[in-house]
Amino acid sequence: MPNSFTLTFACKDRPGIVSRVTTGLLAIGGNIQDANHFNDGISGHFFCRIEFEVPAGVPKTSVEENVSASLTPLDATCSVRGKDERMRVLIMASKLDHCLTDLLYRWRIGELPMDIAGVVSNHPQDVYQHIDFGDIPFHHLPVTKENKPEQEAKLLALVDEYQVELVVLARYMQILSDELASRLEGRCINIHHSFLPGFKGAKPYHQAHQRGVKLIGATAHYVTGDLDEGPIIAQDVEQVSHRDTPDQLVRKGRDIERRVLARAVRYHIEGRVLRNGRTSVVFSD
């Protein structure tokens, strides 16, 4: 069976980029299965994602060398990942566990091809008595104003120990420090309701109900030092009406948050998201 890979890269736009890359892949017997590219006329950058196969005897090192030789003259940032390489993911959660349980379910049925390295929470494991974590390590890291630097250091130690490639904040209700956000930039995804910055603080759906909001939604984005303002990966909305009570808005909002976060995680682990300054290019399937 041929080996399958996904190549993603970004560089300044110029003539001949696609020709250079595809010619390089042809040299090692590469057969393109799917390709997407985007030329951003505003930033002047070119973004591309290619799924391809090579003969079974071609090792990944040869593929990487070939891609590097093709893209080095373009001064491109690139990534080559085998289709059978599963990304190592650390999930963080608080008392609200709807996103956590949804990710675990999708992982168990094979919808999210990743390896869960562990679950971290600022609450003890008995808060999640109805969740079967199986062999997934659980880490209780309670956070206070006084111990926050110490607990974030422990979190980074876990990231290093487990060789974590992606951290998912599955409704983790603690604000990461600027230092931690910087250390995890590009590999940490957050989910929140889409009312920000309009309805901040506690009970945002109740605030929305009081204002007669007719559209609710959720946003998944990369974490940066700018709170809730990182590059957006996925969003969704749903219409509501005056008939919806605050509790009904909360229920509908949780459903949206679950599917938006799962979509963002899948896009990331499948290499469908490329950073473009403060925004992102998403090659959805």
LUMFIFI-116897 format. One record per residue (C-alpha): residue number from 1; x, y, z. Coordinates in Angstrom, 3 decimals, m for minus. Each point is the difference from the previous one (the first is absolute). Example, Ala and Ser with C-alpha at 12.3 -4.5 7.8 and 13.67 -1.06 7.14 Angstrom:
% LUMFIFI-116897
1,12.300,m4.500,7.800
2,1.370,3.440,m0.660
//
This chain:
% LUMFIFI-116897
1,0.000,0.000,0.000
2,1.278,3.530,m0.755
3,0.916,2.362,2.803
4,m2.314,2.988,0.415
5,1.092,3.452,1.144
6,m1.375,3.498,0.460
7,2.129,2.982,m0.933
8,m0.875,3.508,1.162
9,2.057,3.085,m0.729
10,m0.151,3.772,m0.226
11,2.284,2.510,m1.713
12,0.016,3.325,m1.774
13,m1.941,m0.236,m3.224
14,1.913,m0.215,m3.256
15,m0.341,m1.780,m3.359
16,0.821,m3.709,m0.246
17,m0.666,m1.131,3.585
18,m2.406,m2.815,m0.856
19,2.167,m1.145,m2.911
20,3.103,m0.161,2.192
21,m1.714,m2.059,2.707
22,m1.863,m2.410,m2.283
23,3.116,m0.590,m2.103
24,1.879,m0.855,3.182
25,m2.671,m2.470,1.083
26,0.009,m1.620,m3.426
27,3.729,m0.654,0.375
28,m0.691,m2.434,2.856
29,m3.071,m1.535,m1.603
30,m2.452,2.209,1.847
31,m3.644,m0.266,m0.990
32,m2.160,2.927,1.141
33,m3.344,m1.033,1.470
34,m1.324,3.398,1.060
35,1.317,3.552,m0.245
36,m1.157,3.405,1.202
37,1.723,3.340,m0.245
38,m0.779,3.629,0.738
39,1.694,3.175,m1.158
40,m0.634,2.779,2.497
41,0.139,3.195,m2.002
42,m0.019,2.098,3.177
43,3.008,m1.539,1.769
44,1.699,m1.126,m3.222
45,0.411,m3.541,1.299
46,m0.767,m3.378,m1.537
47,m1.437,m2.887,2.025
48,m0.257,m3.633,m1.078
49,m1.041,m3.429,1.260
50,0.692,m3.151,m2.015
51,m0.911,m3.612,0.752
52,2.166,m2.407,m1.973
53,1.252,m3.574,m0.186
54,3.461,m1.365,m0.717
55,1.041,m3.597,m0.731
56,0.320,m2.232,3.043
57,3.792,m0.098,m0.205
58,0.424,3.759,0.337
59,0.741,0.915,3.669
60,m1.266,3.161,1.668
61,3.529,1.387,0.221
62,0.247,m0.045,m3.798
63,m3.365,1.736,m0.273
64,1.090,2.708,2.444
65,3.320,0.508,m1.780
66,m1.761,0.320,m3.335
67,m2.537,2.491,1.342
68,2.729,2.007,1.719
69,2.019,0.188,m3.220
70,m3.081,1.211,m1.886
71,m1.067,2.617,2.542
72,3.323,1.348,1.322
73,0.394,2.488,m2.885
74,m3.479,1.301,0.846
75,0.900,0.632,3.654
76,m3.167,m1.896,0.934
77,m1.178,m1.315,3.341
78,m1.168,m3.563,m0.515
79,m1.085,m3.217,1.674
80,m0.094,m3.590,m1.246
81,m2.061,m2.477,1.980
82,m0.782,m3.626,m0.687
83,m3.668,m0.931,m0.150
84,0.657,m2.685,2.646
85,1.676,2.443,2.427
86,m2.406,0.763,2.817
87,0.353,3.352,1.732
88,0.492,m0.058,3.768
89,m2.662,2.132,1.683
90,m0.437,1.252,3.571
91,m3.537,1.023,0.992
92,m0.680,2.543,2.746
93,m3.427,0.461,1.588
94,m1.853,1.448,2.986
95,m3.419,m0.865,1.455
96,m1.815,0.455,m3.315
97,0.810,m3.327,m1.636
98,m2.161,m0.056,m3.154
99,2.934,0.737,m2.310
100,2.261,m2.450,1.841
101,m2.461,m2.883,m0.245
102,m0.686,0.780,m3.658
103,3.705,m0.088,m0.905
104,0.444,m3.287,1.859
105,m2.971,m1.515,m1.838
106,1.199,1.131,m3.419
107,3.484,m1.309,0.802
108,m1.329,m3.395,1.094
109,m2.047,m0.516,m3.172
110,2.947,1.012,m2.180
111,m1.401,3.300,m1.220
112,2.978,1.886,1.431
113,3.183,m1.910,m0.901
114,2.161,1.147,2.898
115,1.659,m1.382,3.122
116,m1.257,1.568,3.232
117,3.095,0.419,2.141
118,m1.960,1.079,3.071
119,m2.756,2.099,1.531
120,0.759,2.977,2.246
121,m2.566,1.713,2.192
122,m0.070,2.609,2.726
123,m2.593,m2.237,1.700
124,0.499,m3.501,1.483
125,m0.871,m3.096,m2.002
126,m3.090,m0.797,2.102
127,m1.696,2.976,m1.688
128,m0.107,m2.218,m3.101
129,m1.405,m3.167,1.581
130,m2.123,m0.780,m3.052
131,2.994,0.131,m2.377
132,2.041,m3.121,m0.731
133,3.552,1.215,m0.539
134,1.309,m3.539,m0.440
135,3.806,0.073,m0.174
136,0.159,3.752,m0.685
137,2.126,1.678,2.716
138,m1.918,2.584,2.027
139,1.783,2.917,1.646
140,m1.585,2.261,2.598
141,1.677,3.418,m0.056
142,m2.072,2.371,2.143
143,0.774,3.622,m0.838
144,m0.018,2.943,2.372
145,1.404,3.488,m0.373
146,2.909,m1.000,2.220
147,0.962,m3.320,m1.644
148,m0.751,0.775,m3.659
149,3.660,0.269,m1.114
150,0.808,m3.288,1.741
151,m2.977,m1.829,m1.544
152,0.735,1.337,m3.467
153,3.565,m1.240,0.371
154,m1.380,m3.451,0.831
155,m2.237,0.182,m3.058
156,2.950,0.802,m2.256
157,1.905,m2.883,1.571
158,m2.875,m2.315,m0.965
159,0.015,1.400,m3.534
160,3.704,m0.841,m0.265
161,m0.278,m3.369,1.752
162,m2.880,m1.214,m2.173
163,1.434,1.597,m3.171
164,m3.285,1.865,m0.461
165,m0.550,1.577,m3.420
166,m3.389,1.603,0.698
167,m1.668,1.311,3.172
168,m3.796,0.300,m0.120
169,m1.796,2.260,2.461
170,m3.328,m1.821,0.157
171,m1.800,2.715,1.976
172,2.967,0.388,2.332
173,m1.065,2.945,2.107
174,3.406,1.409,0.898
175,1.806,2.795,m1.828
176,3.469,m1.052,m1.137
177,2.852,2.344,0.786
178,1.633,1.893,m2.870
179,3.128,m2.107,0.462
180,m1.901,m3.304,m0.231
181,m2.068,1.223,m2.956
182,3.228,0.948,m1.757
183,1.572,m3.420,0.700
184,m3.054,m1.766,m1.441
185,m0.679,2.371,m2.894
186,m1.089,m1.829,m3.119
187,m0.688,m3.215,1.895
188,m2.759,0.950,2.427
189,m3.688,0.278,m0.921
190,m2.739,1.648,2.068
191,m3.804,0.010,m0.305
192,m2.440,2.620,1.244
193,m3.417,1.417,m0.719
194,m0.184,2.628,m2.724
195,m1.460,2.803,2.117
196,3.428,1.425,0.775
197,0.799,2.768,0.525
198,m3.660,0.989,0.485
199,m0.984,m2.262,2.908
200,2.964,m0.635,2.277
201,0.163,m1.744,3.353
202,m2.473,m2.384,1.580
203,m3.152,m1.343,m1.672
204,0.506,1.435,m3.495
205,m3.061,m1.840,m1.351
206,m2.155,1.593,2.688
207,1.396,3.396,m0.994
208,m0.773,m0.789,m3.637
209,m3.571,m0.967,0.917
210,m0.496,3.266,1.822
211,1.083,1.885,m3.126
212,m2.233,m2.015,m2.327
213,2.836,m1.538,m2.039
214,m1.278,m1.923,m3.040
215,3.219,m1.693,m1.046
216,2.401,m2.009,2.193
217,3.212,m1.733,m0.933
218,3.487,m1.173,0.934
219,3.566,0.743,m1.084
220,3.074,m2.245,0.073
221,3.340,1.747,m0.356
222,3.691,m0.280,0.735
223,1.079,1.340,3.374
224,2.232,3.076,0.043
225,0.919,2.607,2.565
226,m3.003,2.035,m1.189
227,m2.863,m1.522,1.974
228,m2.562,m1.690,m2.296
229,1.408,1.807,m3.037
230,2.225,m2.653,m1.573
231,m0.349,m1.153,m3.634
232,m3.444,m1.542,m0.508
233,m0.241,m3.596,m1.230
234,m3.724,m0.788,0.044
235,m3.303,1.659,0.865
236,m3.681,m0.869,m0.149
237,m3.293,1.665,0.878
238,m3.623,m0.906,0.639
239,m3.126,2.119,m0.043
240,m1.988,0.363,3.208
241,m3.159,1.887,0.852
242,m1.952,1.642,2.793
243,m1.383,m3.453,0.828
244,3.404,m1.244,1.170
245,0.603,0.222,3.731
246,3.510,0.634,1.380
247,0.329,m3.734,0.753
248,m0.956,m0.838,m3.581
249,2.614,2.437,m1.275
250,2.596,m1.695,2.210
251,m0.962,m3.438,m1.373
252,0.163,1.160,m3.608
253,3.241,1.824,0.665
254,1.637,m3.123,1.406
255,m0.964,m1.951,m3.128
256,1.617,2.651,m2.196
257,3.134,0.135,2.157
258,0.422,m3.775,m0.225
259,m0.155,m0.220,m3.770
260,2.053,3.137,m0.648
261,2.834,m1.143,2.282
262,0.007,m3.502,m1.501
263,0.125,1.502,m3.490
264,2.907,2.268,0.923
265,1.955,m2.857,1.577
266,m0.529,m2.189,m3.065
267,1.035,2.779,m2.360
268,3.194,0.503,2.007
269,1.016,m3.660,0.260
270,m0.686,m0.480,m3.709
271,2.234,2.947,m0.888
272,m2.819,2.098,m1.414
273,0.846,3.224,1.877
274,2.825,2.349,m0.945
275,0.715,3.134,1.998
276,m0.168,3.263,m1.924
277,0.985,2.726,2.427
278,m2.941,0.727,2.296
279,m2.321,m2.112,m2.132
280,0.142,m3.488,m1.511
281,m0.460,m1.905,m3.243
282,m2.228,m3.051,0.488
283,m0.218,m2.614,m2.745
284,m3.223,m1.641,1.154
285,m0.926,m3.411,m1.414
//
